Amino acid sequence: MLYSPEELPEEIEDFSLAEAEIHVGRFRWLDVVMRRWANQLESTLFDHLHSVFEIEAETVIWTRFSDVLKMLGDQPMYIFESDQKGKGLLILDNAIAQACIDRDPDALENTVPLDVTELNSETQKSLFDIVSQIVADLEGCWFNIGELPLHLKRITTHPMRAKVMLPFERCLLGTLRFRSEGFESYLIICIPYSVVHPLLSKLDDRRVLPPESMDHFQKDVEDHFQQLLMDMRYEVKAELGTVELGDRSGLLLKVGQVLPISVPYSGKAVVKINDLPMMIGEAGNSNGKFSVQVTDDFDTLKQTTQSTQKSFQNLHWGNKS
């Protein structure tokens, strides 16, 4: 039941933040793609079949193609080709294949698995339309990760005609489980490892996984975070040196007292942002104003050779007392 904000019952708590535990396998980027695909297919199948499915993505694994051939039966197997000319398989369980052909939500739990001998040209076309959208959804789920265009070539129902790779070739298997009331089925995609490896090797250095939800994903995410940083206010201080007072230094704070400044890091001024040292610079004057010119990162503390503008004059510190 839907409630208006004024009618919310007391037992419903409002949470503004949530935390999720994510489990990934060896191919964590492909696991994100598969979970995106599962979320997207829930909407796609609802539009085409008018049925609500709970779709779960299993962890992506690798295996030899000979092991894939052993699990195949008489079922729809779509052969696709990548831009690198590598061929793979999109394998449909007969139950989900028949549901895509019937498109009857009321009879979903009584769906009889597809008899491939009755797969004529008309049912092939009906099934191909949905499979094309399923593959298009998968291509879109690579957003902000990479690009993997897949081109559907033909369909076969015989395992012997689905030998698109050599038996010893490595391939990646992704499985989606479909569940509804009284209905269970699956879909498997088999992609040559040689096709995906160039993409995965480029992602090795990236440590932050992209979001699984495509609905609220910001395409200009980098610009978005840059804008957030620009909107925030920072307190910037330039620390020119320190003065030590007390019995040990022999200096006392009184009127007329001259306090020598101990300049850290060979005369460098330290620029702090929110009290954290971030940059170093040179003290001087610019247009008649006492200024600090940033010259390097604080972490490096190395001498720079960059030239200063004529309007900026360096100050020469006297001997330390």
VOPAGU-2260 file (C-alpha; in pm, 1 decimal, decimal comma):
REM VOPAGU-2260
SITE   aa  ch    i         X         Y         Z
SITE  MET   A    0       0,0       0,0       0,0
SITE  LEU   A    1     119,9     349,9     -79,6
SITE  TYR   A    2      98,7     622,0     184,1
SITE  SER   A    3     120,8     994,7     155,3
SITE  PRO   A    4     384,6    1159,8     380,8
SITE  GLU   A    5     108,2    1280,0     613,6
SITE  GLU   A    6     -36,4     929,2     654,6
SITE  LEU   A    7     278,1     732,1     736,5
SITE  PRO   A    8     206,0     476,5    1010,2
SITE  GLU   A    9     416,5     490,0    1324,6
SITE  GLU   A   10     584,8     152,1    1264,6
SITE  ILE   A   11     748,5     276,8     942,3
SITE  GLU   A   12    1086,3     432,8    1011,7
SITE  ASP   A   13    1242,7     686,1     778,6
SITE  PHE   A   14    1605,7     618,6     688,0
SITE  SER   A   15    1809,4     868,7     489,0
SITE  LEU   A   16    2119,6     648,3     459,3
SITE  ALA   A   17    2159,6     275,1     406,4
SITE  GLU   A   18    2449,6      32,9     402,0
SITE  ALA   A   19    2486,9    -270,1     175,3
SITE  GLU   A   20    2725,7    -563,8     192,7
SITE  ILE   A   21    2855,3    -658,4    -150,7
SITE  HIS   A   22    3009,2    -996,9    -229,4
SITE  VAL   A   23    3220,0   -1022,9    -541,5
SITE  GLY   A   24    3435,4   -1296,3    -684,6
SITE  ARG   A   25    3754,2   -1296,3    -882,6
SITE  PHE   A   26    3599,7   -1086,7   -1159,8
SITE  ARG   A   27    3447,1    -811,1    -947,8
SITE  TRP   A   28    3384,6    -576,6   -1242,7
SITE  LEU   A   29    3187,5    -845,8   -1426,1
SITE  ASP   A   30    2990,1    -913,7   -1108,1
SITE  VAL   A   31    2883,2    -547,5   -1109,1
SITE  VAL   A   32    2781,8    -575,3   -1476,0
SITE  MET   A   33    2579,4    -890,7   -1408,5
SITE  ARG   A   34    2397,3    -732,7   -1114,1
SITE  ARG   A   35    2318,1    -427,2   -1322,9
SITE  TRP   A   36    2191,0    -662,0   -1593,0
SITE  ALA   A   37    1967,5    -843,6   -1345,6
SITE  ASN   A   38    1816,6    -513,6   -1227,5
SITE  GLN   A   39    1761,5    -395,0   -1583,4
SITE  LEU   A   40    1601,5    -721,2   -1697,2
SITE  GLU   A   41    1338,9    -698,1   -1425,3
SITE  SER   A   42    1205,8    -387,6   -1601,5
SITE  THR   A   43    1256,3    -526,3   -1952,4
SITE  LEU   A   44    1072,1    -852,0   -1886,6
SITE  PHE   A   45     792,4    -667,4   -1710,5
SITE  ASP   A   46     746,6    -450,6   -2021,1
SITE  HIS   A   47     747,3    -751,2   -2256,5
SITE  LEU   A   48     583,8   -1024,3   -2047,3
SITE  HIS   A   49     384,1    -812,4   -1798,3
SITE  SER   A   50     520,1   -1035,8   -1523,7
SITE  VAL   A   51     725,2    -953,2   -1216,9
SITE  PHE   A   52    1043,1   -1159,1   -1181,9
SITE  GLU   A   53    1296,3   -1170,5    -903,3
SITE  ILE   A   54    1627,5   -1197,7   -1088,0
SITE  GLU   A   55    1946,6   -1289,7    -906,3
SITE  ALA   A   56    2296,0   -1272,0   -1056,0
SITE  GLU   A   57    2543,3   -1540,0    -955,0
SITE  THR   A   58    2916,0   -1474,0    -920,3
SITE  VAL   A   59    3098,9   -1483,8   -1253,0
SITE  ILE   A   60    3336,9   -1779,4   -1288,6
SITE  TRP   A   61    3577,5   -1904,5   -1552,5
SITE  THR   A   62    3591,9   -2253,9   -1697,8
SITE  ARG   A   63    3696,6   -2444,7   -2007,4
SITE  PHE   A   64    3453,8   -2449,3   -2296,9
SITE  SER   A   65    3446,6   -2829,0   -2285,1
SITE  ASP   A   66    3271,1   -2801,3   -1946,6
SITE  VAL   A   67    3013,9   -2566,8   -2099,1
SITE  LEU   A   68    2935,8   -2818,0   -2374,3
SITE  LYS   A   69    2862,8   -3084,1   -2112,6
SITE  MET   A   70    2586,8   -2875,3   -1953,8
SITE  LEU   A   71    2408,1   -2795,3   -2279,6
SITE  GLY   A   72    2087,6   -2968,9   -2383,2
SITE  ASP   A   73    1825,3   -2916,1   -2649,8
SITE  GLN   A   74    1748,2   -2553,6   -2572,2
SITE  PRO   A   75    1771,9   -2214,1   -2746,3
SITE  MET   A   76    2135,5   -2105,8   -2776,5
SITE  TYR   A   77    2209,6   -1772,7   -2940,2
SITE  ILE   A   78    2552,2   -1732,5   -3095,5
SITE  PHE   A   79    2692,5   -1380,7   -3078,8
SITE  GLU   A   80    3014,5   -1218,7   -3194,6
SITE  SER   A   81    3218,8    -939,1   -3039,8
SITE  ASP   A   82    3409,5    -666,8   -3220,4
SITE  GLN   A   83    3723,3    -875,2   -3166,3
SITE  LYS   A   84    3557,8   -1157,5   -3367,7
SITE  GLY   A   85    3533,8   -1375,6   -3060,7
SITE  LYS   A   86    3215,9   -1585,3   -3046,8
SITE  GLY   A   87    3011,4   -1668,8   -2740,1
SITE  LEU   A   88    2675,8   -1811,7   -2636,2
SITE  LEU   A   89    2360,5   -1679,7   -2474,4
SITE  ILE   A   90    2186,3   -1988,4   -2338,1
SITE  LEU   A   91    1817,5   -1981,9   -2242,9
SITE  ASP   A   92    1648,0   -2236,5   -2023,7
SITE  ASN   A   93    1343,4   -2382,3   -2198,3
SITE  ALA   A   94    1110,2   -2251,2   -1926,6
SITE  ILE   A   95    1203,8   -1882,5   -1966,8
SITE  ALA   A   96    1213,6   -1928,8   -2345,0
SITE  GLN   A   97     854,2   -2056,4   -2347,4
SITE  ALA   A   98     744,7   -1775,4   -2114,6
SITE  CYS   A   99     892,8   -1521,5   -2358,3
SITE  ILE   A  100     696,1   -1681,5   -2641,1
SITE  ASP   A  101     363,1   -1713,3   -2454,6
SITE  ARG   A  102     373,1   -1368,1   -2292,0
SITE  ASP   A  103      88,6   -1473,5   -2063,5
SITE  PRO   A  104     140,6   -1355,0   -1704,4
SITE  ASP   A  105    -161,6   -1549,4   -1577,9
SITE  ALA   A  106     -18,3   -1880,5   -1700,5
SITE  LEU   A  107     339,6   -1819,2   -1590,3
SITE  GLU   A  108     339,7   -2069,2   -1302,3
SITE  ASN   A  109     193,9   -2334,4   -1535,9
SITE  THR   A  110     448,2   -2274,9   -1812,3
SITE  VAL   A  111     548,4   -2595,1   -1989,9
SITE  PRO   A  112     917,1   -2586,7   -2094,0
SITE  LEU   A  113     973,4   -2523,1   -2461,0
SITE  ASP   A  114     979,7   -2821,0   -2695,8
SITE  VAL   A  115    1254,9   -2719,8   -2937,8
SITE  THR   A  116    1103,1   -2935,6   -3212,8
SITE  GLU   A  117     812,7   -2688,8   -3223,2
SITE  LEU   A  118    1034,4   -2382,3   -3259,9
SITE  ASN   A  119     913,5   -2251,0   -3595,2
SITE  SER   A  120     997,3   -1929,4   -3777,0
SITE  GLU   A  121     719,1   -1734,9   -3605,3
SITE  THR   A  122     819,3   -1834,2   -3252,8
SITE  GLN   A  123    1184,7   -1778,7   -3341,4
SITE  LYS   A  124    1107,2   -1420,2   -3442,5
SITE  SER   A  125     906,8   -1358,2   -3125,1
SITE  LEU   A  126    1190,3   -1494,8   -2913,6
SITE  PHE   A  127    1457,2   -1306,6   -3110,1
SITE  ASP   A  128    1288,1    -971,5   -3041,8
SITE  ILE   A  129    1313,5   -1020,3   -2666,5
SITE  VAL   A  130    1664,4   -1166,6   -2678,9
SITE  SER   A  131    1781,6    -865,2   -2880,4
SITE  GLN   A  132    1656,7    -636,3   -2604,0
SITE  ILE   A  133    1818,4    -858,1   -2340,0
SITE  VAL   A  134    2155,8    -828,3   -2515,7
SITE  ALA   A  135    2109,6    -452,2   -2559,7
SITE  ASP   A  136    2050,1    -424,1   -2183,9
SITE  LEU   A  137    2375,3    -609,8   -2120,0
SITE  GLU   A  138    2569,5    -372,1   -2344,1
SITE  GLY   A  139    2427,4     -73,3   -2157,4
SITE  CYS   A  140    2530,6    -219,8   -1821,7
SITE  TRP   A  141    2897,2    -165,6   -1911,0
SITE  PHE   A  142    2850,9     209,9   -1870,2
SITE  ASN   A  143    3147,7     379,6   -1702,0
SITE  ILE   A  144    3333,2      46,7   -1698,6
SITE  GLY   A  145    3410,4     -27,6   -2062,8
SITE  GLU   A  146    3247,2    -123,2   -2390,7
SITE  LEU   A  147    3158,2    -474,0   -2503,8
SITE  PRO   A  148    2930,7    -470,0   -2811,8
SITE  LEU   A  149    2776,2    -810,4   -2887,2
SITE  HIS   A  150    2625,4    -889,9   -3227,8
SITE  LEU   A  151    2366,6   -1168,8   -3245,3
SITE  LYS   A  152    2434,8   -1401,3   -3538,0
SITE  ARG   A  153    2204,8   -1702,3   -3524,7
SITE  ILE   A  154    2015,2   -1942,0   -3301,3
SITE  THR   A  155    2062,8   -2313,9   -3262,4
SITE  THR   A  156    1900,7   -2576,9   -3044,5
SITE  HIS   A  157    2162,8   -2846,6   -3094,1
SITE  PRO   A  158    2472,9   -2852,2   -2869,8
SITE  MET   A  159    2688,1   -2990,3   -3151,4
SITE  ARG   A  160    2620,6   -2673,9   -3352,4
SITE  ALA   A  161    2710,4   -2449,7   -3059,9
SITE  LYS   A  162    3082,6   -2526,3   -3067,4
SITE  VAL   A  163    3194,4   -2165,8   -3105,3
SITE  MET   A  164    3521,7   -2222,2   -2917,5
SITE  LEU   A  165    3782,0   -2492,9   -2889,2
SITE  PRO   A  166    3722,8   -2730,2   -2595,7
SITE  PHE   A  167    4034,5   -2614,9   -2407,1
SITE  GLU   A  168    3964,0   -2240,6   -2446,5
SITE  ARG   A  169    3890,1   -2044,0   -2131,0
SITE  CYS   A  170    3557,4   -1865,6   -2105,8
SITE  LEU   A  171    3365,4   -1664,3   -1848,1
SITE  LEU   A  172    3023,1   -1780,1   -1731,1
SITE  GLY   A  173    2757,0   -1551,4   -1590,4
SITE  THR   A  174    2424,2   -1690,5   -1468,7
SITE  LEU   A  175    2094,7   -1515,9   -1396,5
SITE  ARG   A  176    1825,3   -1695,2   -1195,6
SITE  PHE   A  177    1461,1   -1604,5   -1264,4
SITE  ARG   A  178    1201,0   -1658,6    -994,2
SITE  SER   A  179     834,2   -1579,5    -974,5
SITE  GLU   A  180     541,1   -1740,1    -795,8
SITE  GLY   A  181     553,8   -2105,8    -900,3
SITE  PHE   A  182     817,8   -2037,7   -1166,3
SITE  GLU   A  183    1195,5   -2082,5   -1178,5
SITE  SER   A  184    1436,6   -2064,2   -1469,4
SITE  TYR   A  185    1780,1   -1938,2   -1568,6
SITE  LEU   A  186    1988,8   -1771,9   -1837,1
SITE  ILE   A  187    2361,6   -1824,5   -1898,2
SITE  ILE   A  188    2603,5   -1609,6   -2094,3
SITE  CYS   A  189    2935,1   -1755,8   -2205,4
SITE  ILE   A  190    3201,2   -1508,5   -2323,8
SITE  PRO   A  191    3555,4   -1596,5   -2440,1
SITE  TYR   A  192    3811,9   -1490,8   -2181,2
SITE  SER   A  193    4030,7   -1347,3   -2458,0
SITE  VAL   A  194    3753,7   -1097,1   -2541,5
SITE  VAL   A  195    3707,6    -966,6   -2186,6
SITE  HIS   A  196    4070,9    -976,9   -2070,9
SITE  PRO   A  197    4178,0    -649,4   -2244,3
SITE  LEU   A  198    3893,9    -469,5   -2065,6
SITE  LEU   A  199    3968,3    -620,7   -1726,5
SITE  SER   A  200    4341,4    -548,2   -1747,3
SITE  LYS   A  201    4265,8    -176,3   -1782,8
SITE  LEU   A  202    4057,8    -186,6   -1464,5
SITE  ASP   A  203    4319,7    -347,2   -1239,1
SITE  ASP   A  204    4432,7     -14,5   -1093,3
SITE  ARG   A  205    4080,9     108,0   -1018,2
SITE  ARG   A  206    3976,5      44,1    -660,2
SITE  VAL   A  207    3629,9     200,9    -646,7
SITE  LEU   A  208    3349,1      -5,9    -796,2
SITE  PRO   A  209    3077,7     181,8    -986,7
SITE  PRO   A  210    2720,6     173,9    -850,1
SITE  GLU   A  211    2501,6    -121,6    -939,7
SITE  SER   A  212    2191,5      94,4    -983,1
SITE  MET   A  213    2166,0     254,4   -1326,6
SITE  ASP   A  214    1856,6     458,3   -1238,5
SITE  HIS   A  215    2032,7     713,4   -1017,7
SITE  PHE   A  216    2374,8     702,4   -1180,3
SITE  GLN   A  217    2516,4    1043,6   -1266,8
SITE  LYS   A  218    2674,2    1036,4   -1610,8
SITE  ASP   A  219    2884,6    1341,1   -1529,4
SITE  VAL   A  220    2992,6    1200,2   -1193,9
SITE  GLU   A  221    3338,5    1358,8   -1210,0
SITE  ASP   A  222    3192,8    1701,8   -1282,4
SITE  HIS   A  223    2943,1    1643,6   -1002,6
SITE  PHE   A  224    3214,8    1581,2    -743,2
SITE  GLN   A  225    3421,3    1870,0    -874,3
SITE  GLN   A  226    3121,4    2095,6    -821,8
SITE  LEU   A  227    3079,2    1962,1    -468,6
SITE  LEU   A  228    3439,2    2050,0    -392,3
SITE  MET   A  229    3400,2    2397,1    -537,5
SITE  ASP   A  230    3087,3    2461,5    -332,2
SITE  MET   A  231    3257,2    2369,9      -4,4
SITE  ARG   A  232    3442,9    2633,8     192,4
SITE  TYR   A  233    3795,2    2583,1     314,4
SITE  GLU   A  234    4005,2    2771,6     566,5
SITE  VAL   A  235    4349,6    2834,8     418,2
SITE  LYS   A  236    4638,0    2951,5     638,3
SITE  ALA   A  237    4998,8    3030,7     552,6
SITE  GLU   A  238    5230,1    2949,0     843,0
SITE  LEU   A  239    5552,5    3147,9     808,3
SITE  GLY   A  240    5723,4    3019,2    1119,5
SITE  THR   A  241    5700,4    2961,8    1492,4
SITE  VAL   A  242    5827,1    3134,8    1805,9
SITE  GLU   A  243    5934,7    2941,1    2114,6
SITE  LEU   A  244    5878,7    3121,5    2444,7
SITE  GLY   A  245    5952,5    3017,7    2798,7
SITE  ASP   A  246    6238,3    2942,8    3033,4
SITE  ARG   A  247    6417,8    2715,2    2790,6
SITE  SER   A  248    6433,8    2974,1    2514,4
SITE  GLY   A  249    6507,0    3265,1    2744,8
SITE  LEU   A  250    6238,5    3472,8    2571,0
SITE  LEU   A  251    5947,4    3627,1    2755,2
SITE  LEU   A  252    5644,9    3792,7    2604,1
SITE  LYS   A  253    5650,3    4162,3    2694,6
SITE  VAL   A  254    5609,1    4501,9    2536,3
SITE  GLY   A  255    5903,2    4586,6    2313,0
SITE  GLN   A  256    6031,7    4230,2    2300,2
SITE  VAL   A  257    6172,3    4127,3    1959,2
SITE  LEU   A  258    6071,6    3769,7    1880,0
SITE  PRO   A  259    6285,3    3584,7    1624,7
SITE  ILE   A  260    6083,9    3353,9    1401,2
SITE  SER   A  261    6204,9    3000,3    1342,3
SITE  VAL   A  262    6125,0    2930,2     978,2
SITE  PRO   A  263    6067,4    2560,0     899,8
SITE  TYR   A  264    6189,4    2375,2     595,2
SITE  SER   A  265    6469,4    2608,5     481,2
SITE  GLY   A  266    6265,9    2924,5     471,8
SITE  LYS   A  267    5953,7    2772,4     320,5
SITE  ALA   A  268    5610,5    2890,0     427,5
SITE  VAL   A  269    5365,2    2607,9     499,3
SITE  VAL   A  270    5015,6    2643,2     352,4
SITE  LYS   A  271    4751,2    2464,4     559,2
SITE  ILE   A  272    4397,3    2379,1     451,3
SITE  ASN   A  273    4164,8    2318,8     744,2
SITE  ASP   A  274    4477,3    2297,3     967,0
SITE  LEU   A  275    4630,1    2022,0     752,8
SITE  PRO   A  276    4965,0    2100,5     581,3
SITE  MET   A  277    4907,2    2066,1     206,9
SITE  MET   A  278    5147,7    2296,6      17,5
SITE  ILE   A  279    5468,8    2494,1      67,2
SITE  GLY   A  280    5554,1    2837,6     -65,0
SITE  GLU   A  281    5778,1    3144,6     -58,0
SITE  ALA   A  282    5697,2    3456,2     145,0
SITE  GLY   A  283    5718,8    3792,2     -28,5
SITE  ASN   A  284    5509,4    4084,0    -146,7
SITE  SER   A  285    5284,7    4120,5    -446,5
SITE  ASN   A  286    5142,1    4457,3    -550,7
SITE  GLY   A  287    5244,5    4600,3    -214,4
SITE  LYS   A  288    5077,7    4324,0     -12,1
SITE  PHE   A  289    5250,7    4066,7     203,0
SITE  SER   A  290    5192,5    3736,7      20,9
SITE  VAL   A  291    5288,0    3373,5      -3,5
SITE  GLN   A  292    5348,6    3213,0    -340,5
SITE  VAL   A  293    5273,1    2839,3    -351,3
SITE  THR   A  294    5566,0    2654,1    -504,7
SITE  ASP   A  295    5528,9    2282,6    -432,5
SITE  ASP   A  296    5343,2    2004,0    -253,8
SITE  PHE   A  297    5404,4    1968,7     118,0
SITE  ASP   A  298    5485,8    1600,1      85,4
SITE  THR   A  299    5775,9    1649,9    -151,0
SITE  LEU   A  300    5950,0    1942,9      25,1
SITE  LYS   A  301    6184,9    1973,7    -267,6
SITE  GLN   A  302    6333,0    2290,8    -410,6
SITE  THR   A  303    6157,0    2415,2    -720,9
SITE  THR   A  304    6315,9    2591,0   -1010,9
SITE  GLN   A  305    6006,6    2762,8   -1142,8
SITE  SER   A  306    6053,6    3132,9   -1206,8
SITE  THR   A  307    5850,2    3389,6   -1018,3
SITE  GLN   A  308    5666,6    3682,7   -1167,8
SITE  LYS   A  309    5837,3    4020,2   -1159,5
SITE  SER   A  310    5560,2    4160,8    -941,9
SITE  PHE   A  311    5653,7    3911,1    -669,0
SITE  GLN   A  312    5965,5    3984,4    -460,6
SITE  ASN   A  313    6108,5    3720,7    -229,2
SITE  LEU   A  314    6188,9    3813,9     128,7
SITE  HIS   A  315    6533,5    3724,4     263,3
SITE  TRP   A  316    6515,6    3608,2     621,8
SITE  GLY   A  317    6783,3    3729,5     864,1
SITE  ASN   A  318    7004,1    3510,1    1078,8
SITE  LYS   A  319    6817,7    3308,6    1338,0
SITE  SER   A  320    6885,3    3404,8    1698,3
